[in-house]
């Protein structure tokens, strides 16, 4: 069985995004269901996989990162409203046998992601 993991990289400060709150949702025909919340550790990662074992299911998901709150806590001066605030990454899991790593590379002005393993 595969697993789902994530991490946050703060490229403004050149370090892991430690203390970023995030939420994982399953996307269903009638809306979305909250599966898990977590906070990144000192390495910018969650201490355990977000999904693994029987919880790893084929489907559509969203990861929502509280990036604006992270930068504010870091003392970064942000405009109001924040340009980058809640970052939502929508993705799909097509195989429960594979690992899906969905990182967030973020600044107060931009973000990107990619599929890692």
Secondary structure, 3 states (H helix, E strand, C coil): CCEEECEEEECCCCEECCCCEEEEEEEECCEEEEEEEEECCCCCECCCCCEEHHHCCCEEEEEEEEHHHHHHHCCCCCCCCCCCCEEEEEEEECCCCCCEEECEEECCCCEECCEEC
